[in-house]
Amino acid sequence: MTSFSFDAAFNLTGKVVLVTGGGAGIGNAVAQVFAERGAHLALADLAPNIADLAAALPGTGHFGIASDITKPGEPERVVAAALEKFGRIDVLVNNAGIAILESAEVVTDLAWDRTIAINLTASFKMARAAFPALSKAGAGRIVNIASQAAFIALDRHVAYTASKAGILGMTKVLAAEWAEFGITVNAISPTVVETELGRKAWAGDLGVQFKRKIPVGRFAQPEEIALAVLYLASGAAGMITGENLVVDGGFTIQ
Ligand SMILES: NC(=O)c1ccc[n+]([C@@H]2O[C@H](COP(=O)([O-])OP(=O)(O)OC[C@H]3O[C@@H](n4cnc5c(N)ncnc54)[C@H](O)[C@@H]3O)[C@@H](O)[C@H]2O)c1
């Protein structure tokens, strides 16, 4: 019988969690919180030292694989490597992403294509590659990191917004199609998060002005996004699928 006690729902001992972009920022915070709850982590990242970063997580036996997940065959290779190491995958966190911010009239083909390739296409290919393992897991979970920019207009965000709006659409279709396989698929849409990406995108006066518009008066910390991921991946959230959890200090309710 399913137990709905807090401890059972949030006990991730023995679960295998695959995180893209797990070497820095939000992805690394996700890895930390899951590792603290007893999960085994598989981190895929461009960072050549990703195996060392995985080894530095709480607990033992974590795994890191250096990969550019936009390259042909890489999502499949990453999933196969995680399966070879752990024999199962319970949770996929599609987190790797970039923000190249330019006014729409000057966005280059390269910037557009790279943004869509990482933020959207690679997320889909990771989900498709992980599907057999997630459906075998029994209560598989996918959490896609979107953004407030997925559903509001922010200056210089055209490529980023297109990629993240695509994530929300993809999340709903995968949720509907894969519910029968016991997999839930959800998105999280943060406001600005204090990571390298966030600090670069909102440096200087732009960030100061933007922060004033957020009702809680501050940006998010990576751990606040990670704990929202943990919730959606936990046994507490089995009835939630196709949803977009907005973590924005109230910015987009205005
Ligand atoms: N920081 C913010 O303000 C913010 C706000 C909303 C949404 N997000 C989203 O959160 C996610 C994480 O952002 P972050 O702020 O932690 O960024 P970050 O730049 O701090 O970290 C991103 C990580 O992804 C990895 N990565 C990038 N491209 C990759 C690729 N092709 N293959 C493998 N790994 C790759 C990087 O090496 C890095 O470790 C992104 O999807 C981003 O769009 C961030």
The ligand as a Tripos MOL2 file, in Angstrom:
@<TRIPOS>MOLECULE
LIG
   44    48     1     0     0
SMALL
NO_CHARGES

@<TRIPOS>ATOM
      1 N1         19.5090   31.5920  -13.2050 N.am      1 LIG1
      2 C1         18.3250   32.0930  -13.5370 C.2       1 LIG1
      3 O1         18.0330   33.2680  -13.3260 O.2       1 LIG1
      4 C2         17.2940   31.2020  -14.1860 C.ar      1 LIG1
      5 C3         15.9610   31.6370  -14.1900 C.ar      1 LIG1
      6 C4         14.9990   30.8280  -14.7780 C.ar      1 LIG1
      7 C5         15.3600   29.6240  -15.3530 C.ar      1 LIG1
      8 N2         16.6670   29.2360  -15.3480 N.ar      1 LIG1
      9 C6         16.9990   27.9730  -15.9940 C.3       1 LIG1
     10 O2         17.6030   27.1050  -15.0420 O.3       1 LIG1
     11 C7         18.4870   26.2220  -15.7020 C.3       1 LIG1
     12 C8         19.8430   26.2460  -14.9970 C.3       1 LIG1
     13 O3         20.3490   27.5660  -15.0510 O.3       1 LIG1
     14 P1         21.5180   28.0780  -14.1040 P.3       1 LIG1
     15 O4         21.1590   29.4730  -13.7500 O.co2     1 LIG1
     16 O5         21.8040   27.1030  -13.0390 O.co2     1 LIG1
     17 O6         22.7140   28.1310  -15.1710 O.3       1 LIG1
     18 P2         24.2950   27.9610  -14.9670 P.3       1 LIG1
     19 O7         24.8980   28.6120  -16.1700 O.co2     1 LIG1
     20 O8         24.7130   28.4090  -13.6190 O.co2     1 LIG1
     21 O9         24.5050   26.3730  -15.0630 O.3       1 LIG1
     22 C9         24.1160   25.6830  -16.2210 C.3       1 LIG1
     23 C10        24.8520   24.3550  -16.2840 C.3       1 LIG1
     24 O10        24.4370   23.6960  -17.5060 O.3       1 LIG1
     25 C11        25.5830   23.2000  -18.1660 C.3       1 LIG1
     26 N3         25.3400   23.1390  -19.6090 N.ar      1 LIG1
     27 C12        25.0930   24.1740  -20.4490 C.ar      1 LIG1
     28 N4         24.9830   23.7390  -21.7120 N.ar      1 LIG1
     29 C13        25.1320   22.3870  -21.6770 C.ar      1 LIG1
     30 C14        25.1490   21.3690  -22.6540 C.ar      1 LIG1
     31 N5         24.9930   21.6460  -23.9510 N.pl3     1 LIG1
     32 N6         25.3550   20.0900  -22.2670 N.ar      1 LIG1
     33 C15        25.5510   19.7910  -20.9600 C.ar      1 LIG1
     34 N7         25.5520   20.7200  -19.9840 N.ar      1 LIG1
     35 C16        25.3540   22.0010  -20.3310 C.ar      1 LIG1
     36 C17        26.6940   24.1870  -17.8110 C.3       1 LIG1
     37 O11        27.9780   23.6150  -18.0120 O.3       1 LIG1
     38 C18        26.3840   24.5030  -16.3620 C.3       1 LIG1
     39 O12        26.9910   23.5920  -15.4790 O.3       1 LIG1
     40 C19        18.5450   26.6760  -17.1660 C.3       1 LIG1
     41 O13        17.6680   25.8740  -17.9310 O.3       1 LIG1
     42 C20        18.0260   28.0880  -17.1000 C.3       1 LIG1
     43 O14        17.4440   28.5050  -18.3150 O.3       1 LIG1
     44 C21        17.6410   29.9920  -14.7620 C.ar      1 LIG1
@<TRIPOS>BOND
     1     1     2 1
     2     2     3 2
     3     2     4 1
     4     4     5 ar
     5     4    44 ar
     6     5     6 ar
     7     6     7 ar
     8     7     8 ar
     9     8     9 1
    10     8    44 ar
    11     9    10 1
    12     9    42 1
    13    10    11 1
    14    11    12 1
    15    11    40 1
    16    12    13 1
    17    13    14 1
    18    14    15 2
    19    14    16 1
    20    14    17 1
    21    17    18 1
    22    18    19 2
    23    18    20 1
    24    18    21 1
    25    21    22 1
    26    22    23 1
    27    23    24 1
    28    23    38 1
    29    24    25 1
    30    25    26 1
    31    25    36 1
    32    26    27 ar
    33    26    35 ar
    34    27    28 ar
    35    28    29 ar
    36    29    30 ar
    37    29    35 ar
    38    30    31 1
    39    30    32 ar
    40    32    33 ar
    41    33    34 ar
    42    34    35 ar
    43    36    37 1
    44    36    38 1
    45    38    39 1
    46    40    41 1
    47    40    42 1
    48    42    43 1
@<TRIPOS>SUBSTRUCTURE
     1 LIG1         1 GROUP 0 **** ****
